[in-house]
Every structure is written in C-alpha cells, then in structure tokens.
C-alpha cells in the first residue's frame, strides 16, 4: 500500500564522493599467501622460476586492485520517493545507479540505500555500460517516527577475480519524514461513545437526531439519510420537490472538542519511550477521527508548551501531523495539567490522552458538563489483554 497523499520528491542530489575501502576475500588471502611463499622460497633457494611465479601473483593482485578501484570510482547513487510516509505503511522508492565513466563499463555491482537507518532498498547489476544508468524500485516499510535529510547509500563489488571486495559509502541527499501512524482510540469508534450517545453521539456534529419538527424542501448539504422518501415521492408526483426531515437540535449539543495530550504520571509509573510513540499515534487518530466527523477541535499538548491549535480541515490536520515528526516527550507537572484541563469550555467535550497510565492523572480531571473521554494507554500496550481459550493472549 503506497503512502498516498504525501509529496513525491524528484531524484535528489546524487552521491559520488566516498573513499573506496578494500577487504580481502578468502580466495585472495589464500592466493596472496601462495604468492608470498613462492617469492620467499624462490629467493631462499635462489630459484628464479619460483620467484617469477610469486612476482606474477603479485602483479595479478596489482592489476585486480587497479581494475577494482576503477570499477567503482565513477558510480553515483540517487533516490526519489515520498518525502513523507506513514509509519508502518509500505511505499514506493526508486533508486538510480549511474556509471559516470566515459570509457569503462562497471561489472558485478551490488548497490543500495539505507533509509532512516531502518529499511534498505538494494539490488545487483552485473553489467552497467559506460555513461548509462540502472533503476531499481523498492517497497520498504519504515516504523520509527523521525526526519532525515540525508540517507546512506553504498556500492560494492568483487570484480575482477573475487580476490578483494571493493566498497564505497555514498551520502544520498533525500529528505524523508516518517509520520506517526493514526490509531483511533476505541472510545471514539462505533464500539464506544459514538454509538452510546454520551458524550459525542448526540452531538449535532456527529449527525445525532433530535425531536422531529417537520418536513422542508431539500437544500444543498442535506445528507441522503435525511430524505423522507415516502413524502418525497408524493411531493414529486404532485410536481413538488424532494423533502427532508427537520429535527430539533440533539441532546448534548457539544459545540466542539478539546483534545489534551500530556506525559504526567503521579503514581510512580515507569517511563517507557515506546508508550510515548503509541500515545502520539492515538493523538493523530483522535484528531483525524474528530475532524472527519466535522467536529471543531482545539488541541493542546505539553511537548509544545501547551500552545493551542485549532483544527477544522484536513489540510490543518496534515500540518499537525507534520509538526509531530520531531517532538520529544515533556516532563509534565501536575499544576500545568490542571491549568490545561481548566481551559475546557462549557458544552465542549474533552478527550485526554497520555503516555502514562490513567490511574496517575485522572484525579486531576475536573467535573465537566459533558463527561470527558479518558484514554488509558494500558489498553494499547498489551498489559490489559485477557487470556482467552487455550491460554493465548
């Protein structure tokens, strides 16, 4: 599954610099030891034939060194692909190997690029003609949130005789940012409050239905489910328009949502970096779900100094996810959390997300007109999975 909706970069700057490193192979060690032995024995015994054979082996190594070095000298790597990818989702990346040598072909080449130090796109080319290119398409998956503007590329070869392995590291300028994977909290899904009614299900922003008021002509923006089909058929038969239900505002009438993210825990719980990543994933999922339902959202978080953000559109949501690329966990304080929760407005639903267990901070959540949604990270770290039949977790 490609990472859709993210900008695709053209082929970024090629990496050509890099010192060629040489490592002996087992074949090279054996043949080198044989050549050294021939030279040593020939000189000791004053045997010109044996000495000449040893010198011939040394000359063979010299030719292999020159050809192997020239084989890699003019190779360059370039990468193109999405600049932003979703964590855990497969995407398409294209790697290009160029032989810039104008008079020599390159043979037996292995090449690749390590993306974010986590996934590798690599391949082999047995023959690259002079001044030509080889293109490779890969489907890597990146799972760690982060941002890098340069990737590590590499080429290596055992040409010409496999006596030595020649390798070169190439910096490849290619920006890649791994966005947190959206994970919608269960309380905001159809298995949770949206179906039960309180606090979000009865909100007019979630399509809740209040008391029936009457019928009116359909206007732009009215959903299909609001059409009164029987009355509309009779109206159209008489030359009228399509009719829709008109309802009173639904019960709770939540005007919006305040999403609060924090890293405060007051029960002495162990700080786990992996839970911070899971909590960021839940934050992205919650914001995306609420915006998708048309609910106006305000969000605040301790990692950006409790600066308030407003979300109403998908474009704004994409900007929020972009801002989460490099954020780090904050050391929260109780009074900061209390002040942040006090910013909730009347008739506003509050969703609280933390990377610490709920037991350490739920006492700071004030009584609100609409019951808050408290997301417990323990439901997502595996510690609350029940043992089913057969003893499997």
Phi, psi and omega in degrees: 000119182287153178278087184285157175083003179250147181296141178259126180275148171287179181297121185278176186307136182282143176259119180238338183281157179145136181281134179282125180256148184235133177230138180284140173267170178299319178299319180293321179296316181295312181293324178295318178297322178295315180297318178297320179296319179297318180294315182297314181292321180297320179289324180292319181267002184053048180253106184295328181293313180294319178296320180295321177297318178296319179295324178297320177297317179297321178295324177299319177296321179297317178295318179297322179296314182295313181295319180294320179294316180291333180297327182257345193304320188252016180277142180224146180244145173216149182230142173223144181173186180297138175281337178229129180230156178272135178301131177083002180249138179288144176217169183258127175234139182247128181246133182238127176250124183245132173262101183275004179285129184273355182221357180231138172279162175246140186232151173054055186258129166254136184212159180184175176221135178266113183271121179058019182067018187235314182239151183237134170252116187216164179193183180230146175226119183278337181206122176237112182295160180301138178057035179235175183230159172234131181247143182223135177250130179240162179232069183281167175229126177250134186243349183256124180298141179165180182215129176222142179259351180220138179246162181260118176254163182206152173224149176205159182200151175255009180295141011261332189241006182073017180282330181220151174254122179258133180219155180213133176266134185234119173289130181243118179282104180206112181281130177223129174239130181259114182276148177301142179283124180293130177227107185288125176303143184300329182294343181254010179259178181294344176277352184245229191292333182298328181271329183280336177111307185254134004263350188260332189296331182267000181292144179295339179284347178253015177075023177295150183250124177266204180291142182288131180257319182164199180242150174211168179290146182290138177239166179301135181099346177287130180287159181295328184289346179274353182289131173271097191293315181299313179294325180293321178296319178293322180294317180292326177297331179266009179087014181267194183255174176289139184249145178234157176289142172241122187244160171288157176303140182291171192308292191286327178056045175296126184275348181177185180229141170250117179258123183246124177245131179210166180235033181265136174220127185256008185253015179072026180286149180291134178280124180239117181302327182294330179288331175296320178294320178295321180293321175298322177298319178293323177298314179298317180295319180295313180297317180295320180295315182293317177296322179298329178274001179082017181274123174299134188233135164248141179223143178223150182212150181287333183289345175243027175073029179060028176286130186280136174239148180244133182235127174224340186232163177295326179297317177295323177297319178298323177294323178295314179299323177298321181291343182272001184300319188238015182290151179239156182297136177262152175269097186288158176236149185300315184291329175296318180294318179298316179295323179293317180292333179290350180279358179294139180265162177295143182061031177239130179279139181249128175245122183248126180235136181215158174266009176246152181303147184300329184298337183273350184221350185296340178291343179272352181282122182284166174288128183239161179300317178253129183304130182286159174259113181254113183272119181265117184297338181293341177283353185236000179256005177090352184284345182250010177288130183276152177277122181264199180295141180085000177080011181273144181266000000 
